[in-house]
Amino acid sequence: MEKLLRSIWQDEVGQDLAEYAMLVVLIAVAVAAAVVIFGGELSAAFTGVSDTLFPLGGGDG
């Protein structure tokens, strides 16, 4: 029984996958927070760029 518990405790198969998954989740949370915090400002900035490039709203042809 002790051997089994030691082997389970020391088994690191899949550990990298779990770490990468946690990293992806952390990045996703950070991006979502940034969108919530800066969303309105980014939208206004892109609208300003769009209005500058296409002043009459006819940007599709």
mmJSON file of the N, C-alpha and C atoms, coordinates in Angstrom:
{"data_MODEL":{"atom_site":{
"group_PDB":["ATOM","ATOM","ATOM","ATOM","ATOM","ATOM","ATOM","ATOM","ATOM","ATOM","ATOM","ATOM","ATOM","ATOM","ATOM","ATOM","ATOM","ATOM","ATOM","ATOM","ATOM","ATOM","ATOM","ATOM","ATOM","ATOM","ATOM","ATOM","ATOM","ATOM","ATOM","ATOM","ATOM","ATOM","ATOM","ATOM","ATOM","ATOM","ATOM","ATOM","ATOM","ATOM","ATOM","ATOM","ATOM","ATOM","ATOM","ATOM","ATOM","ATOM","ATOM","ATOM","ATOM","ATOM","ATOM","ATOM","ATOM","ATOM","ATOM","ATOM","ATOM","ATOM","ATOM","ATOM","ATOM","ATOM","ATOM","ATOM","ATOM","ATOM","ATOM","ATOM","ATOM","ATOM","ATOM","ATOM","ATOM","ATOM","ATOM","ATOM","ATOM","ATOM","ATOM","ATOM","ATOM","ATOM","ATOM","ATOM","ATOM","ATOM","ATOM","ATOM","ATOM","ATOM","ATOM","ATOM","ATOM","ATOM","ATOM","ATOM","ATOM","ATOM","ATOM","ATOM","ATOM","ATOM","ATOM","ATOM","ATOM","ATOM","ATOM","ATOM","ATOM","ATOM","ATOM","ATOM","ATOM","ATOM","ATOM","ATOM","ATOM","ATOM","ATOM","ATOM","ATOM","ATOM","ATOM","ATOM","ATOM","ATOM","ATOM","ATOM","ATOM","ATOM","ATOM","ATOM","ATOM","ATOM","ATOM","ATOM","ATOM","ATOM","ATOM","ATOM","ATOM","ATOM","ATOM","ATOM","ATOM","ATOM","ATOM","ATOM","ATOM","ATOM","ATOM","ATOM","ATOM","ATOM","ATOM","ATOM","ATOM","ATOM","ATOM","ATOM","ATOM","ATOM","ATOM","ATOM","ATOM","ATOM","ATOM","ATOM","ATOM","ATOM","ATOM","ATOM","ATOM","ATOM","ATOM","ATOM","ATOM","ATOM","ATOM"],
"id":[1,2,3,4,5,6,7,8,9,10,11,12,13,14,15,16,17,18,19,20,21,22,23,24,25,26,27,28,29,30,31,32,33,34,35,36,37,38,39,40,41,42,43,44,45,46,47,48,49,50,51,52,53,54,55,56,57,58,59,60,61,62,63,64,65,66,67,68,69,70,71,72,73,74,75,76,77,78,79,80,81,82,83,84,85,86,87,88,89,90,91,92,93,94,95,96,97,98,99,100,101,102,103,104,105,106,107,108,109,110,111,112,113,114,115,116,117,118,119,120,121,122,123,124,125,126,127,128,129,130,131,132,133,134,135,136,137,138,139,140,141,142,143,144,145,146,147,148,149,150,151,152,153,154,155,156,157,158,159,160,161,162,163,164,165,166,167,168,169,170,171,172,173,174,175,176,177,178,179,180,181,182,183],
"type_symbol":["N","C","C","N","C","C","N","C","C","N","C","C","N","C","C","N","C","C","N","C","C","N","C","C","N","C","C","N","C","C","N","C","C","N","C","C","N","C","C","N","C","C","N","C","C","N","C","C","N","C","C","N","C","C","N","C","C","N","C","C","N","C","C","N","C","C","N","C","C","N","C","C","N","C","C","N","C","C","N","C","C","N","C","C","N","C","C","N","C","C","N","C","C","N","C","C","N","C","C","N","C","C","N","C","C","N","C","C","N","C","C","N","C","C","N","C","C","N","C","C","N","C","C","N","C","C","N","C","C","N","C","C","N","C","C","N","C","C","N","C","C","N","C","C","N","C","C","N","C","C","N","C","C","N","C","C","N","C","C","N","C","C","N","C","C","N","C","C","N","C","C","N","C","C","N","C","C","N","C","C","N","C","C"],
"label_atom_id":["N","CA","C","N","CA","C","N","CA","C","N","CA","C","N","CA","C","N","CA","C","N","CA","C","N","CA","C","N","CA","C","N","CA","C","N","CA","C","N","CA","C","N","CA","C","N","CA","C","N","CA","C","N","CA","C","N","CA","C","N","CA","C","N","CA","C","N","CA","C","N","CA","C","N","CA","C","N","CA","C","N","CA","C","N","CA","C","N","CA","C","N","CA","C","N","CA","C","N","CA","C","N","CA","C","N","CA","C","N","CA","C","N","CA","C","N","CA","C","N","CA","C","N","CA","C","N","CA","C","N","CA","C","N","CA","C","N","CA","C","N","CA","C","N","CA","C","N","CA","C","N","CA","C","N","CA","C","N","CA","C","N","CA","C","N","CA","C","N","CA","C","N","CA","C","N","CA","C","N","CA","C","N","CA","C","N","CA","C","N","CA","C","N","CA","C","N","CA","C","N","CA","C","N","CA","C","N","CA","C","N","CA","C"],
"label_alt_id":[null,null,null,null,null,null,null,null,null,null,null,null,null,null,null,null,null,null,null,null,null,null,null,null,null,null,null,null,null,null,null,null,null,null,null,null,null,null,null,null,null,null,null,null,null,null,null,null,null,null,null,null,null,null,null,null,null,null,null,null,null,null,null,null,null,null,null,null,null,null,null,null,null,null,null,null,null,null,null,null,null,null,null,null,null,null,null,null,null,null,null,null,null,null,null,null,null,null,null,null,null,null,null,null,null,null,null,null,null,null,null,null,null,null,null,null,null,null,null,null,null,null,null,null,null,null,null,null,null,null,null,null,null,null,null,null,null,null,null,null,null,null,null,null,null,null,null,null,null,null,null,null,null,null,null,null,null,null,null,null,null,null,null,null,null,null,null,null,null,null,null,null,null,null,null,null,null,null,null,null,null,null,null],
"label_comp_id":["MET","MET","MET","GLU","GLU","GLU","LYS","LYS","LYS","LEU","LEU","LEU","LEU","LEU","LEU","ARG","ARG","ARG","SER","SER","SER","ILE","ILE","ILE","TRP","TRP","TRP","GLN","GLN","GLN","ASP","ASP","ASP","GLU","GLU","GLU","VAL","VAL","VAL","GLY","GLY","GLY","GLN","GLN","GLN","ASP","ASP","ASP","LEU","LEU","LEU","ALA","ALA","ALA","GLU","GLU","GLU","TYR","TYR","TYR","ALA","ALA","ALA","MET","MET","MET","LEU","LEU","LEU","VAL","VAL","VAL","VAL","VAL","VAL","LEU","LEU","LEU","ILE","ILE","ILE","ALA","ALA","ALA","VAL","VAL","VAL","ALA","ALA","ALA","VAL","VAL","VAL","ALA","ALA","ALA","ALA","ALA","ALA","ALA","ALA","ALA","VAL","VAL","VAL","VAL","VAL","VAL","ILE","ILE","ILE","PHE","PHE","PHE","GLY","GLY","GLY","GLY","GLY","GLY","GLU","GLU","GLU","LEU","LEU","LEU","SER","SER","SER","ALA","ALA","ALA","ALA","ALA","ALA","PHE","PHE","PHE","THR","THR","THR","GLY","GLY","GLY","VAL","VAL","VAL","SER","SER","SER","ASP","ASP","ASP","THR","THR","THR","LEU","LEU","LEU","PHE","PHE","PHE","PRO","PRO","PRO","LEU","LEU","LEU","GLY","GLY","GLY","GLY","GLY","GLY","GLY","GLY","GLY","ASP","ASP","ASP","GLY","GLY","GLY"],
"label_asym_id":["A","A","A","A","A","A","A","A","A","A","A","A","A","A","A","A","A","A","A","A","A","A","A","A","A","A","A","A","A","A","A","A","A","A","A","A","A","A","A","A","A","A","A","A","A","A","A","A","A","A","A","A","A","A","A","A","A","A","A","A","A","A","A","A","A","A","A","A","A","A","A","A","A","A","A","A","A","A","A","A","A","A","A","A","A","A","A","A","A","A","A","A","A","A","A","A","A","A","A","A","A","A","A","A","A","A","A","A","A","A","A","A","A","A","A","A","A","A","A","A","A","A","A","A","A","A","A","A","A","A","A","A","A","A","A","A","A","A","A","A","A","A","A","A","A","A","A","A","A","A","A","A","A","A","A","A","A","A","A","A","A","A","A","A","A","A","A","A","A","A","A","A","A","A","A","A","A","A","A","A","A","A","A"],
"label_entity_id":["1","1","1","1","1","1","1","1","1","1","1","1","1","1","1","1","1","1","1","1","1","1","1","1","1","1","1","1","1","1","1","1","1","1","1","1","1","1","1","1","1","1","1","1","1","1","1","1","1","1","1","1","1","1","1","1","1","1","1","1","1","1","1","1","1","1","1","1","1","1","1","1","1","1","1","1","1","1","1","1","1","1","1","1","1","1","1","1","1","1","1","1","1","1","1","1","1","1","1","1","1","1","1","1","1","1","1","1","1","1","1","1","1","1","1","1","1","1","1","1","1","1","1","1","1","1","1","1","1","1","1","1","1","1","1","1","1","1","1","1","1","1","1","1","1","1","1","1","1","1","1","1","1","1","1","1","1","1","1","1","1","1","1","1","1","1","1","1","1","1","1","1","1","1","1","1","1","1","1","1","1","1","1"],
"label_seq_id":[1,1,1,2,2,2,3,3,3,4,4,4,5,5,5,6,6,6,7,7,7,8,8,8,9,9,9,10,10,10,11,11,11,12,12,12,13,13,13,14,14,14,15,15,15,16,16,16,17,17,17,18,18,18,19,19,19,20,20,20,21,21,21,22,22,22,23,23,23,24,24,24,25,25,25,26,26,26,27,27,27,28,28,28,29,29,29,30,30,30,31,31,31,32,32,32,33,33,33,34,34,34,35,35,35,36,36,36,37,37,37,38,38,38,39,39,39,40,40,40,41,41,41,42,42,42,43,43,43,44,44,44,45,45,45,46,46,46,47,47,47,48,48,48,49,49,49,50,50,50,51,51,51,52,52,52,53,53,53,54,54,54,55,55,55,56,56,56,57,57,57,58,58,58,59,59,59,60,60,60,61,61,61],
"pdbx_PDB_ins_code":[null,null,null,null,null,null,null,null,null,null,null,null,null,null,null,null,null,null,null,null,null,null,null,null,null,null,null,null,null,null,null,null,null,null,null,null,null,null,null,null,null,null,null,null,null,null,null,null,null,null,null,null,null,null,null,null,null,null,null,null,null,null,null,null,null,null,null,null,null,null,null,null,null,null,null,null,null,null,null,null,null,null,null,null,null,null,null,null,null,null,null,null,null,null,null,null,null,null,null,null,null,null,null,null,null,null,null,null,null,null,null,null,null,null,null,null,null,null,null,null,null,null,null,null,null,null,null,null,null,null,null,null,null,null,null,null,null,null,null,null,null,null,null,null,null,null,null,null,null,null,null,null,null,null,null,null,null,null,null,null,null,null,null,null,null,null,null,null,null,null,null,null,null,null,null,null,null,null,null,null,null,null,null],
"Cartn_x":[0.821,0.0,0.862,1.941,2.832,3.467,3.832,4.404,3.403,2.159,1.12,0.941,0.895,0.731,1.936,3.125,4.324,4.314,3.921,3.912,2.872,1.72,0.695,1.176,1.817,2.29,3.378,4.255,5.393,5.073,3.932,3.561,3.25,3.999,3.822,3.276,2.738,2.159,0.927,0.843,-0.289,-0.126,0.938,1.14,1.346,2.096,2.326,1.02,0.156,-1.131,-1.96,-1.961,-2.71,-2.13,-0.808,-0.188,-0.509,-0.467,-0.819,-2.285,-3.151,-4.569,-4.789,-4.105,-4.228,-3.695,-2.62,-2.063,-3.041,-3.665,-4.645,-5.832,-6.296,-7.413,-7.021,-5.819,-5.352,-5.278,-4.763,-4.688,-6.088,-7.002,-8.372,-9.046,-8.818,-9.392,-8.798,-7.493,-6.848,-7.379,-7.57,-8.107,-9.543,-10.336,-11.723,-11.771,-10.908,-10.874,-10.46,-9.49,-9.047,-10.161,-10.917,-12.028,-13.091,-13.372,-14.373,-13.886,-12.615,-12.083,-11.902,-11.339,-10.99,-11.913,-12.99,-13.859,-14.422,-14.946,-15.531,-14.503,-13.344,-12.28,-11.776,-11.647,-11.207,-12.245,-13.499,-14.564,-14.544,-14.368,-14.305,-13.095,-11.974,-10.763,-10.957,-11.524,-11.746,-12.801,-13.792,-14.791,-14.153,-13.251,-12.542,-11.682,-10.991,-10.172,-11.061,-12.17,-13.097,-13.685,-14.049,-14.603,-13.569,-12.307,-11.243,-11.001,-10.998,-10.741,-11.938,-13.136,-14.35,-15.299,-15.04,-15.806,-17.291,-17.668,-19.069,-19.748,-19.05,-19.637,-19.692,-19.046,-19.092,-17.808,-17.447,-16.184,-16.205,-17.337,-17.379,-17.351,-16.675,-16.552,-16.23],
"Cartn_y":[-1.195,0.0,1.254,1.205,2.356,2.644,1.561,1.733,2.406,2.0,2.57,4.055,4.415,5.826,6.657,6.099,6.825,7.031,5.993,6.108,7.125,7.153,8.143,9.549,9.712,11.028,11.556,10.677,11.088,11.116,10.598,10.561,11.977,12.435,13.799,13.83,12.717,12.666,13.562,14.436,15.335,16.643,16.767,17.991,19.186,18.997,20.101,20.577,19.641,19.998,20.826,20.453,21.211,22.609,22.719,24.032,24.914,24.344,25.127,25.542,24.665,25.004,26.147,26.099,27.192,28.496,28.426,29.623,30.21,29.36,29.827,30.483,29.89,30.463,31.812,31.911,33.175,34.268,33.931,34.909,35.32,34.363,34.678,35.611,35.389,36.255,37.66,37.746,39.051,39.802,39.108,39.75,40.209,39.373,39.753,40.972,41.009,42.168,43.424,43.301,44.458,44.965,44.059,44.474,45.2,44.688,45.35,46.729,46.831,48.098,49.113,48.676,49.606,49.52,48.774,48.551,49.817,50.692,51.935,52.836,52.918,53.756,53.196,51.869,51.248,51.437,51.292,51.486,52.911,53.88,55.279,55.523,54.903,55.077,54.49,53.291,52.678,53.437,53.976,54.788,56.045,56.666,57.845,57.534,56.414,56.014,55.743,55.054,54.756,56.03,56.976,58.244,59.037,58.925,59.62,58.991,57.658,56.976,57.072,57.0,57.009,58.088,59.355,60.448,60.445,59.89,59.901,58.569,57.659,56.373,55.406,55.708,54.839,54.063,53.25,52.553,51.227,50.823,49.505,49.544,50.45,50.352,51.619],
"Cartn_z":[0.0,0.0,0.0,0.761,0.818,-0.54,-1.263,-2.602,-3.537,-3.459,-4.307,-4.02,-2.767,-2.406,-2.845,-2.7,-3.14,-4.646,-5.379,-6.84,-7.299,-6.634,-6.991,-6.661,-5.519,-5.096,-6.013,-6.49,-7.303,-8.788,-9.191,-10.6,-11.07,-12.086,-12.579,-13.996,-14.461,-15.791,-15.818,-16.786,-16.899,-16.144,-15.402,-14.622,-15.545,-16.627,-17.56,-18.174,-18.532,-19.116,-18.154,-16.905,-15.903,-15.735,-15.759,-15.625,-16.821,-18.032,-19.214,-19.179,-18.723,-18.63,-17.646,-16.515,-15.538,-16.114,-16.886,-17.51,-18.521,-19.315,-20.303,-19.604,-18.523,-17.777,-17.185,-16.648,-16.081,-17.144,-18.317,-19.411,-19.855,-19.945,-20.348,-19.349,-18.064,-17.033,-17.137,-17.392,-17.526,-18.746,-19.849,-21.055,-20.815,-20.171,-19.888,-18.971,-17.975,-17.08,-17.831,-18.725,-19.504,-20.408,-20.997,-21.862,-21.05,-19.865,-19.02,-18.597,-18.232,-17.735,-18.856,-19.986,-21.051,-22.257,-22.173,-23.322,-23.931,-23.106,-23.628,-24.283,-23.685,-24.25,-25.573,-25.657,-26.905,-27.998,-27.638,-28.614,-29.156,-28.283,-28.722,-29.608,-29.27,-30.081,-31.473,-31.571,-32.876,-33.672,-32.995,-33.688,-34.258,-33.499,-33.996,-35.206,-35.179,-36.328,-37.532,-37.309,-38.395,-38.987,-38.144,-38.631,-39.406,-39.018,-39.736,-41.103,-41.155,-42.42,-43.377,-42.835,-43.657,-43.134,-43.434,-42.827,-43.198,-44.332,-44.717,-44.452,-43.843,-43.505,-44.67,-45.764,-46.941,-47.119,-46.176,-46.22,-46.946,-47.536,-48.141,-49.669,-50.239,-51.684,-52.318],
"occupancy":[1.0,1.0,1.0,1.0,1.0,1.0,1.0,1.0,1.0,1.0,1.0,1.0,1.0,1.0,1.0,1.0,1.0,1.0,1.0,1.0,1.0,1.0,1.0,1.0,1.0,1.0,1.0,1.0,1.0,1.0,1.0,1.0,1.0,1.0,1.0,1.0,1.0,1.0,1.0,1.0,1.0,1.0,1.0,1.0,1.0,1.0,1.0,1.0,1.0,1.0,1.0,1.0,1.0,1.0,1.0,1.0,1.0,1.0,1.0,1.0,1.0,1.0,1.0,1.0,1.0,1.0,1.0,1.0,1.0,1.0,1.0,1.0,1.0,1.0,1.0,1.0,1.0,1.0,1.0,1.0,1.0,1.0,1.0,1.0,1.0,1.0,1.0,1.0,1.0,1.0,1.0,1.0,1.0,1.0,1.0,1.0,1.0,1.0,1.0,1.0,1.0,1.0,1.0,1.0,1.0,1.0,1.0,1.0,1.0,1.0,1.0,1.0,1.0,1.0,1.0,1.0,1.0,1.0,1.0,1.0,1.0,1.0,1.0,1.0,1.0,1.0,1.0,1.0,1.0,1.0,1.0,1.0,1.0,1.0,1.0,1.0,1.0,1.0,1.0,1.0,1.0,1.0,1.0,1.0,1.0,1.0,1.0,1.0,1.0,1.0,1.0,1.0,1.0,1.0,1.0,1.0,1.0,1.0,1.0,1.0,1.0,1.0,1.0,1.0,1.0,1.0,1.0,1.0,1.0,1.0,1.0,1.0,1.0,1.0,1.0,1.0,1.0,1.0,1.0,1.0,1.0,1.0,1.0],
"B_iso_or_equiv":[0.0,0.0,0.0,0.0,0.0,0.0,0.0,0.0,0.0,0.0,0.0,0.0,0.0,0.0,0.0,0.0,0.0,0.0,0.0,0.0,0.0,0.0,0.0,0.0,0.0,0.0,0.0,0.0,0.0,0.0,0.0,0.0,0.0,0.0,0.0,0.0,0.0,0.0,0.0,0.0,0.0,0.0,0.0,0.0,0.0,0.0,0.0,0.0,0.0,0.0,0.0,0.0,0.0,0.0,0.0,0.0,0.0,0.0,0.0,0.0,0.0,0.0,0.0,0.0,0.0,0.0,0.0,0.0,0.0,0.0,0.0,0.0,0.0,0.0,0.0,0.0,0.0,0.0,0.0,0.0,0.0,0.0,0.0,0.0,0.0,0.0,0.0,0.0,0.0,0.0,0.0,0.0,0.0,0.0,0.0,0.0,0.0,0.0,0.0,0.0,0.0,0.0,0.0,0.0,0.0,0.0,0.0,0.0,0.0,0.0,0.0,0.0,0.0,0.0,0.0,0.0,0.0,0.0,0.0,0.0,0.0,0.0,0.0,0.0,0.0,0.0,0.0,0.0,0.0,0.0,0.0,0.0,0.0,0.0,0.0,0.0,0.0,0.0,0.0,0.0,0.0,0.0,0.0,0.0,0.0,0.0,0.0,0.0,0.0,0.0,0.0,0.0,0.0,0.0,0.0,0.0,0.0,0.0,0.0,0.0,0.0,0.0,0.0,0.0,0.0,0.0,0.0,0.0,0.0,0.0,0.0,0.0,0.0,0.0,0.0,0.0,0.0,0.0,0.0,0.0,0.0,0.0,0.0],
"pdbx_formal_charge":[null,null,null,null,null,null,null,null,null,null,null,null,null,null,null,null,null,null,null,null,null,null,null,null,null,null,null,null,null,null,null,null,null,null,null,null,null,null,null,null,null,null,null,null,null,null,null,null,null,null,null,null,null,null,null,null,null,null,null,null,null,null,null,null,null,null,null,null,null,null,null,null,null,null,null,null,null,null,null,null,null,null,null,null,null,null,null,null,null,null,null,null,null,null,null,null,null,null,null,null,null,null,null,null,null,null,null,null,null,null,null,null,null,null,null,null,null,null,null,null,null,null,null,null,null,null,null,null,null,null,null,null,null,null,null,null,null,null,null,null,null,null,null,null,null,null,null,null,null,null,null,null,null,null,null,null,null,null,null,null,null,null,null,null,null,null,null,null,null,null,null,null,null,null,null,null,null,null,null,null,null,null,null],
"auth_seq_id":[1,1,1,2,2,2,3,3,3,4,4,4,5,5,5,6,6,6,7,7,7,8,8,8,9,9,9,10,10,10,11,11,11,12,12,12,13,13,13,14,14,14,15,15,15,16,16,16,17,17,17,18,18,18,19,19,19,20,20,20,21,21,21,22,22,22,23,23,23,24,24,24,25,25,25,26,26,26,27,27,27,28,28,28,29,29,29,30,30,30,31,31,31,32,32,32,33,33,33,34,34,34,35,35,35,36,36,36,37,37,37,38,38,38,39,39,39,40,40,40,41,41,41,42,42,42,43,43,43,44,44,44,45,45,45,46,46,46,47,47,47,48,48,48,49,49,49,50,50,50,51,51,51,52,52,52,53,53,53,54,54,54,55,55,55,56,56,56,57,57,57,58,58,58,59,59,59,60,60,60,61,61,61],
"auth_comp_id":["MET","MET","MET","GLU","GLU","GLU","LYS","LYS","LYS","LEU","LEU","LEU","LEU","LEU","LEU","ARG","ARG","ARG","SER","SER","SER","ILE","ILE","ILE","TRP","TRP","TRP","GLN","GLN","GLN","ASP","ASP","ASP","GLU","GLU","GLU","VAL","VAL","VAL","GLY","GLY","GLY","GLN","GLN","GLN","ASP","ASP","ASP","LEU","LEU","LEU","ALA","ALA","ALA","GLU","GLU","GLU","TYR","TYR","TYR","ALA","ALA","ALA","MET","MET","MET","LEU","LEU","LEU","VAL","VAL","VAL","VAL","VAL","VAL","LEU","LEU","LEU","ILE","ILE","ILE","ALA","ALA","ALA","VAL","VAL","VAL","ALA","ALA","ALA","VAL","VAL","VAL","ALA","ALA","ALA","ALA","ALA","ALA","ALA","ALA","ALA","VAL","VAL","VAL","VAL","VAL","VAL","ILE","ILE","ILE","PHE","PHE","PHE","GLY","GLY","GLY","GLY","GLY","GLY","GLU","GLU","GLU","LEU","LEU","LEU","SER","SER","SER","ALA","ALA","ALA","ALA","ALA","ALA","PHE","PHE","PHE","THR","THR","THR","GLY","GLY","GLY","VAL","VAL","VAL","SER","SER","SER","ASP","ASP","ASP","THR","THR","THR","LEU","LEU","LEU","PHE","PHE","PHE","PRO","PRO","PRO","LEU","LEU","LEU","GLY","GLY","GLY","GLY","GLY","GLY","GLY","GLY","GLY","ASP","ASP","ASP","GLY","GLY","GLY"],
"auth_asym_id":["A","A","A","A","A","A","A","A","A","A","A","A","A","A","A","A","A","A","A","A","A","A","A","A","A","A","A","A","A","A","A","A","A","A","A","A","A","A","A","A","A","A","A","A","A","A","A","A","A","A","A","A","A","A","A","A","A","A","A","A","A","A","A","A","A","A","A","A","A","A","A","A","A","A","A","A","A","A","A","A","A","A","A","A","A","A","A","A","A","A","A","A","A","A","A","A","A","A","A","A","A","A","A","A","A","A","A","A","A","A","A","A","A","A","A","A","A","A","A","A","A","A","A","A","A","A","A","A","A","A","A","A","A","A","A","A","A","A","A","A","A","A","A","A","A","A","A","A","A","A","A","A","A","A","A","A","A","A","A","A","A","A","A","A","A","A","A","A","A","A","A","A","A","A","A","A","A","A","A","A","A","A","A"],
"auth_atom_id":["N","CA","C","N","CA","C","N","CA","C","N","CA","C","N","CA","C","N","CA","C","N","CA","C","N","CA","C","N","CA","C","N","CA","C","N","CA","C","N","CA","C","N","CA","C","N","CA","C","N","CA","C","N","CA","C","N","CA","C","N","CA","C","N","CA","C","N","CA","C","N","CA","C","N","CA","C","N","CA","C","N","CA","C","N","CA","C","N","CA","C","N","CA","C","N","CA","C","N","CA","C","N","CA","C","N","CA","C","N","CA","C","N","CA","C","N","CA","C","N","CA","C","N","CA","C","N","CA","C","N","CA","C","N","CA","C","N","CA","C","N","CA","C","N","CA","C","N","CA","C","N","CA","C","N","CA","C","N","CA","C","N","CA","C","N","CA","C","N","CA","C","N","CA","C","N","CA","C","N","CA","C","N","CA","C","N","CA","C","N","CA","C","N","CA","C","N","CA","C","N","CA","C","N","CA","C","N","CA","C","N","CA","C"],
"pdbx_PDB_model_num":[1,1,1,1,1,1,1,1,1,1,1,1,1,1,1,1,1,1,1,1,1,1,1,1,1,1,1,1,1,1,1,1,1,1,1,1,1,1,1,1,1,1,1,1,1,1,1,1,1,1,1,1,1,1,1,1,1,1,1,1,1,1,1,1,1,1,1,1,1,1,1,1,1,1,1,1,1,1,1,1,1,1,1,1,1,1,1,1,1,1,1,1,1,1,1,1,1,1,1,1,1,1,1,1,1,1,1,1,1,1,1,1,1,1,1,1,1,1,1,1,1,1,1,1,1,1,1,1,1,1,1,1,1,1,1,1,1,1,1,1,1,1,1,1,1,1,1,1,1,1,1,1,1,1,1,1,1,1,1,1,1,1,1,1,1,1,1,1,1,1,1,1,1,1,1,1,1,1,1,1,1,1,1]
}}}
